[in-house]
Amino acid sequence: MPNHADMVRMVPPFLPYADALVYLTGVLELLGAAGLVITATRKPGGYALAALFVGLLPANIYAAIDHVPFAGAPAEPLWQRIPEQILYLAVALWVARSATTTPVKERVFA
């Protein structure tokens, strides 16, 4: 299981505040996941996660090229990381596009 230090090592050195960025992206991932679970926010949640996955791609490329170890194991090769990231992106977009846009009917209390 990866830890915080593993994630910080994945942040490219040209980005400032690597430690804070790891926490920020973690919070954004959790918010995006919650957005997918809640029907009313599924569409924006899916698009937000897709944008986050695009934003995280440079970190995955950097980690693969610089052979950054992850959870004590050797770095996964770039050819494995890119398709995996594209899969996550595609699923997030699929969920966003398949979300219903029909508004919830108002409840009438008698």
Order of alpha helices (4+ residues) and beta strands (2+ residues): alpha-alpha-alpha-alpha
